[in-house]
Amino acid sequence: MKIEEARQIYNTQIRQYNEHKWALSQQREKLQKNMELSIGDKTQNEKEAVKLDLTIQALDEKQTEYQEYMAKLMEQWSSTANMVSSMQQGEAMGDAMDDLGKIMEVARRIMNGDIVPPSDERKLMEFSEELYQAAKNIAAMKKNQEKEEHESLWEDDEPTELEDPTEVANNTEAFADGPAVVTVEETVASVEVPSE
């Protein structure tokens, strides 16, 4: 199961359990007020209070199980997204260093008086107007020299599409199967009140 699917399933479960626990807590408070005011059968009210407490406890245990799994799942999601993001940053830094090396090579070629494509000259100029002017001035001093014509250093470069770290994390397989999905109704029905 993918992390995103698991997140949706267990978020829904946690929300449903939380809503049902809140409703039962409201019932419990109302019952407690009735017991304080001696409304209704005392024995029946006590049994009902025990059943409500046990049901809330059972729901709480199952919800805690889901929440613990979700915490581990979110840790995996976060680690995966951070890893993809870090790899992309490393690649971007490597690309920037490659570009810097190419810019310095264009400057060297210009200084030698060689002919470089206008796009390469423009990249050098955009990087540093001063370096570009220095390279042109040095080239102007080297007259009567055979000029070599160069291809662009950037022609082979194709823009790479970056993966969305969030999407990669969402589509990663969950580290383990989560706890069994049990409906609120099934959990409530499984509660047994001990007989006296």
Backbone torsions as a table, in degrees:
resi	resn	phi	psi	omega
1	MET	NA	138.3	178.6
2	LYS	-74.4	152.9	-178.4
3	ILE	-58.0	-43.7	-177.7
4	GLU	-61.7	-41.4	178.1
5	GLU	-62.2	-46.6	-179.5
6	ALA	-61.8	-42.0	179.2
7	ARG	-59.5	-43.8	-179.7
8	GLN	-63.7	-45.7	-178.2
9	ILE	-61.9	-50.8	-173.8
10	TYR	-77.3	-28.0	172.9
11	ASN	-64.0	-41.3	177.8
12	THR	-62.6	-45.4	179.2
13	GLN	-59.9	-47.9	-178.6
14	ILE	-60.0	-43.7	-179.8
15	ARG	-63.5	-44.9	-179.6
16	GLN	-63.8	-42.5	178.5
17	TYR	-63.4	-41.5	-179.5
18	ASN	-63.5	-45.0	179.7
19	GLU	-62.0	-42.3	-178.3
20	HIS	-69.6	-39.4	176.9
21	LYS	-61.8	-39.6	179.6
22	TRP	-63.7	-44.2	179.2
23	ALA	-62.1	-41.8	179.5
24	LEU	-68.3	-34.5	176.9
25	SER	-64.3	-37.5	176.7
26	GLN	-64.4	-41.9	177.0
27	GLN	-62.0	-42.4	-178.1
28	ARG	-62.1	-43.4	178.8
29	GLU	-62.5	-43.3	179.9
30	LYS	-63.1	-42.8	178.9
31	LEU	-63.7	-39.9	179.8
32	GLN	-63.4	-40.2	177.8
33	LYS	-64.1	-41.8	178.3
34	ASN	-61.4	-39.2	179.9
35	MET	-67.8	-37.6	179.0
36	GLU	-66.5	-35.6	-179.4
37	LEU	-90.5	4.7	-179.8
38	SER	56.7	42.6	176.8
39	ILE	-95.5	128.1	177.4
40	GLY	86.9	-179.6	-178.7
41	ASP	-74.2	121.6	-176.2
42	LYS	-60.0	-45.7	-178.4
43	THR	-64.3	-43.6	179.9
44	GLN	-64.4	-42.0	179.1
45	ASN	-62.3	-40.4	179.4
46	GLU	-65.6	-42.0	177.6
47	LYS	-62.5	-42.2	179.9
48	GLU	-64.4	-39.0	178.9
49	ALA	-64.3	-42.4	178.2
50	VAL	-62.7	-45.1	179.6
51	LYS	-61.2	-43.8	179.1
52	LEU	-63.1	-43.3	179.5
53	ASP	-61.7	-45.6	179.9
54	LEU	-65.4	-37.6	178.9
55	THR	-66.8	-45.2	177.7
56	ILE	-61.1	-41.2	178.9
57	GLN	-63.1	-44.0	179.9
58	ALA	-63.8	-42.9	178.0
59	LEU	-64.1	-40.4	-179.7
60	ASP	-63.8	-42.1	179.5
61	GLU	-62.2	-44.8	-179.2
62	LYS	-68.0	-40.8	178.9
63	GLN	-63.2	-40.5	178.1
64	THR	-62.0	-40.5	177.2
65	GLU	-59.7	-44.6	178.2
66	TYR	-64.9	-42.2	-178.2
67	GLN	-65.5	-38.3	178.4
68	GLU	-64.8	-41.5	177.5
69	TYR	-64.3	-43.7	180.0
70	MET	-61.7	-37.8	179.5
71	ALA	-63.1	-43.3	177.8
72	LYS	-67.1	-38.3	179.1
73	LEU	-64.1	-43.6	179.6
74	MET	-67.9	-32.0	175.9
75	GLU	-65.0	-42.9	177.3
76	GLN	-63.9	-44.4	-179.8
77	TRP	-58.6	-48.1	-178.4
78	SER	-63.6	-43.4	179.4
79	SER	-62.0	-42.6	-180.0
80	THR	-65.2	-47.2	179.7
81	ALA	-62.3	-41.9	179.2
82	ASN	-65.7	-38.3	179.4
83	MET	-63.8	-45.5	179.2
84	VAL	-62.8	-43.6	179.7
85	SER	-62.8	-42.6	179.3
86	SER	-64.9	-40.8	178.5
87	MET	-63.3	-40.8	179.0
88	GLN	-65.5	-39.0	177.9
89	GLN	-65.2	-39.9	177.7
90	GLY	-63.8	-42.6	177.7
91	GLU	-64.3	-40.2	179.4
92	ALA	-63.9	-40.0	178.1
93	MET	-66.0	-40.1	177.1
94	GLY	-62.9	-42.2	177.8
95	ASP	-63.7	-39.6	179.3
96	ALA	-64.4	-38.8	178.2
97	MET	-68.3	-38.3	175.9
98	ASP	-61.4	-44.2	179.0
99	ASP	-62.4	-40.5	178.7
100	LEU	-62.4	-41.8	177.2
101	GLY	-62.4	-40.4	178.3
102	LYS	-66.4	-40.3	179.0
103	ILE	-62.6	-42.2	179.6
104	MET	-66.4	-36.2	177.6
105	GLU	-66.8	-40.4	176.6
106	VAL	-61.6	-43.5	178.3
107	ALA	-61.1	-43.1	179.3
108	ARG	-62.3	-43.1	-179.8
109	ARG	-63.6	-43.0	178.9
110	ILE	-63.4	-43.2	179.2
111	MET	-60.1	-33.1	178.1
112	ASN	-75.0	-7.7	-178.8
113	GLY	87.0	9.4	-179.7
114	ASP	-75.0	165.7	179.4
115	ILE	-99.4	125.2	177.7
116	VAL	-119.4	153.7	179.4
117	PRO	-60.2	147.7	179.5
118	PRO	-57.3	-33.6	-179.5
119	SER	-65.0	-36.9	178.1
120	ASP	-68.8	-41.0	176.7
121	GLU	-60.1	-41.7	-179.1
122	ARG	-63.0	-40.2	178.4
123	LYS	-63.2	-41.0	177.4
124	LEU	-63.5	-44.0	-179.2
125	MET	-63.8	-39.9	179.3
126	GLU	-67.6	-33.7	178.9
127	PHE	-70.1	-49.8	-178.6
128	SER	-156.4	110.8	177.5
129	GLU	-61.3	-38.5	-178.3
130	GLU	-66.1	-43.7	179.0
131	LEU	-64.9	-39.5	178.4
132	TYR	-61.4	-48.4	-179.7
133	GLN	-63.2	-41.0	178.8
134	ALA	-62.7	-43.3	179.5
135	ALA	-62.7	-43.0	178.8
136	LYS	-64.9	-41.1	-180.0
137	ASN	-65.4	-41.8	178.4
138	ILE	-65.4	-40.2	179.1
139	ALA	-63.7	-35.8	-179.2
140	ALA	-65.6	-28.1	179.5
141	MET	-76.8	-18.6	-177.7
142	LYS	-98.1	77.1	-179.9
143	LYS	-92.3	164.0	178.0
144	ASN	58.9	39.1	178.7
145	GLN	-120.4	145.9	178.7
146	GLU	-70.5	130.3	-177.3
147	LYS	-98.8	132.1	176.8
148	GLU	-96.6	138.4	179.1
149	GLU	-100.1	131.6	-175.8
150	HIS	-113.0	151.3	171.2
151	GLU	-80.3	162.8	178.2
152	SER	-66.5	139.9	176.4
153	LEU	-76.8	-14.6	-176.2
154	TRP	-105.0	2.7	-176.4
155	GLU	-61.9	-35.7	-177.9
156	ASP	-77.5	-15.0	-176.2
157	ASP	-73.6	123.6	173.3
158	GLU	-113.4	137.2	179.1
159	PRO	-62.7	134.0	179.8
160	THR	-96.2	139.4	176.9
161	GLU	-85.5	130.6	-179.7
162	LEU	-89.4	139.6	175.6
163	GLU	-75.5	145.4	175.6
164	ASP	-78.1	117.2	-178.5
165	PRO	-55.6	-36.1	179.4
166	THR	-64.7	-43.9	-179.5
167	GLU	-66.8	-40.2	177.7
168	VAL	-60.8	-46.3	-179.5
169	ALA	-63.5	-42.0	179.3
170	ASN	-60.9	-35.6	-175.0
171	ASN	-94.9	8.2	175.9
172	THR	-78.8	144.0	177.2
173	GLU	-66.2	137.3	177.7
174	ALA	-62.3	146.3	-175.2
175	PHE	-60.9	-28.5	-179.6
176	ALA	-160.7	161.4	174.2
177	ASP	-66.6	142.1	-179.5
178	GLY	-80.6	176.9	177.6
179	PRO	-61.8	155.5	179.6
180	ALA	-57.0	136.6	178.8
181	VAL	-82.9	113.5	-178.8
182	VAL	-118.8	127.9	-179.3
183	THR	-67.3	159.8	177.3
184	VAL	-58.6	-42.8	-178.0
185	GLU	-61.2	-40.7	179.2
186	GLU	-65.3	-40.4	179.3
187	THR	-65.8	-43.7	178.7
188	VAL	-61.3	-42.9	-178.1
189	ALA	-67.2	-25.0	-177.4
190	SER	-80.0	-9.4	-178.1
191	VAL	-74.8	127.1	178.5
192	GLU	-115.0	130.6	178.1
193	VAL	-88.0	125.4	179.1
194	PRO	-65.2	139.0	178.6
195	SER	-83.9	151.1	-176.2
196	GLU	-81.3	NA	NA
